[in-house]
């Protein structure tokens, strides 16, 4: 059974590992190509955009895909929408893996932001030392008078002025995150509400240090079936297989 997994996430990698060697399935993992040196998956994979809805629908038909697992990042809104439309067009069953959003806990000092521009505005007029972990595509709203510690997997094309760059790939442990915040004299953190454990350490660290976190809200989820993790996506896949009687 041909399965297309839209990836670039921990969940997609976990699904790929679970399906590797399972002869009932012929999975393909698709990566956007944003990361320069992605870890090689244990299943066949492809890289790069499909060419919008029409391109993805054509791929689904040409490859005889019988199930589409959209395990892209919660903030990959365009791809999620493309998956909804292309799966409908090609009449392929689809599920979206959407990990639960982070929720504030006792001791958290979160400032809600709807957009990156709101997040920048929330930093206020007084110069602050900011830990900026919003991804390399989202940096353009951020500028003076603040000093930024930017962390991303690959170097961004353009950095804000007054920025120090760290390139690193998670997971990040809370203790190391706390040491990083202290070492750089960070006064406020800006984060997307990505959810998941791999990058949660910065929130634990900010809580321990009493630092505010500007938390950028997620885009609206796509329509259709949602599952919270890789295990639930695999259960959905088993169900699709049983329905097809293969
Ligand atoms: P996006 O804005 O929703 O998608 C932009 C375009 O990138 C899509 O229209 C599609 O091009 C291509 N694309 C995205 N995901 C793809 C995939 N898995 N396979 C093939 N093409 C894909 O996506 P994004 O926010 O730039 O994210 C890009 C990738 O990074 C995704 O795989 C996502 O899971 C991962 N990621 C994103 C974030 C984040 O914060 N946004 C964080 C961690 C990882 P075509 O229209 O040409 O098909």
Boltz pocket constraint, residues with backbone or C-beta under 6 A from the ligand:
constraints:
  - pocket:
      binder: B
      contacts: [[A, 5], [A, 6], [A, 7], [A, 8], [A, 9], [A, 30], [A, 31], [A, 32], [A, 33], [A, 34], [A, 47], [A, 48], [A, 49], [A, 50], [A, 51], [A, 52], [A, 53], [A, 55], [A, 56], [A, 71], [A, 72], [A, 73], [A, 75], [A, 76], [A, 77], [A, 78], [A, 79], [A, 80], [A, 82], [A, 134], [A, 135], [A, 192]]
      max_distance: 6.0
